[in-house]
């Protein structure tokens, strides 16, 4: 599907085109062409009509810097990651987050976006373009606002993750989670921050390249400079959170070690406490004939009391030493 945004009489209008319908005319009025899940025919049509070299799927996913951003005399091509969640609430958001590649092409002040997922960012920017046409004079203005709004969403995700991380940290010693659940949530937060950092690095690289480009006006460069500063703060915040998660993992490991030590200490005390009565029972369980204690009238009771005393004595001693 192709959504084409054109300027007419001071307004921005959205029109939906298909290859079978009338071709796109008056390219000098076109502001933005958004291709959502484009077909092979639509990609071929845009490439031919605007003389564009549109990257294929393999080229879009490559991680080399030259594949993420390149520029020539007429065009700028950007492949960058946008985080996408299939769930909106609770911890499920971390389980469903994925980095999806979005392609931006700037050709003669027209912005082309190619994406295969629906993003809240694009819906919001489309509404802004239609509501405030005076703020969007060319495709570069749209591109700047897309990055600006995407960074705001990333910041919201990072704030939510920081809150959940603090809650997880308090739950380590509060015993509000089972060990398996706590470990699973810790892993989910770590994976989220890794994906977010990759996305932020990717967008920062694109924005820094745009700032160095001779294309785009002064207002765009000013907006991108602010976005770049916000990106740097988010990257720093992400690194702080990842260090905090490492600290939580260390606390979790220490707690496991403490619990294990308690169990080992308990079994050690039990073993030591039952060693003397075991020894007494072993001695008097022998079958030698010449054992004088076997003739005692109260020998059984004396042995039984001795065993009880030998159990109680170490237990009282360990309790006095506060080992129990």
Secondary structure as UniProt FT lines:
FT   STRAND          2..8
FT   TURN            9..10
FT   STRAND          11..17
FT   TURN            19..20
FT   HELIX           27..29
FT   STRAND          30..36
FT   HELIX           40..50
FT   HELIX           57..61
FT   HELIX           65..68
FT   STRAND          69..71
FT   STRAND          75..84
FT   TURN            90..91
FT   HELIX           92..96
FT   STRAND          98..107
FT   TURN            108..109
FT   STRAND          110..115
FT   HELIX           120..131
FT   HELIX           133..135
FT   HELIX           139..174
FT   HELIX           179..212
FT   HELIX           218..283
FT   TURN            284..285
FT   HELIX           292..295
FT   TURN            297..298
FT   HELIX           299..320
FT   TURN            321..322
//
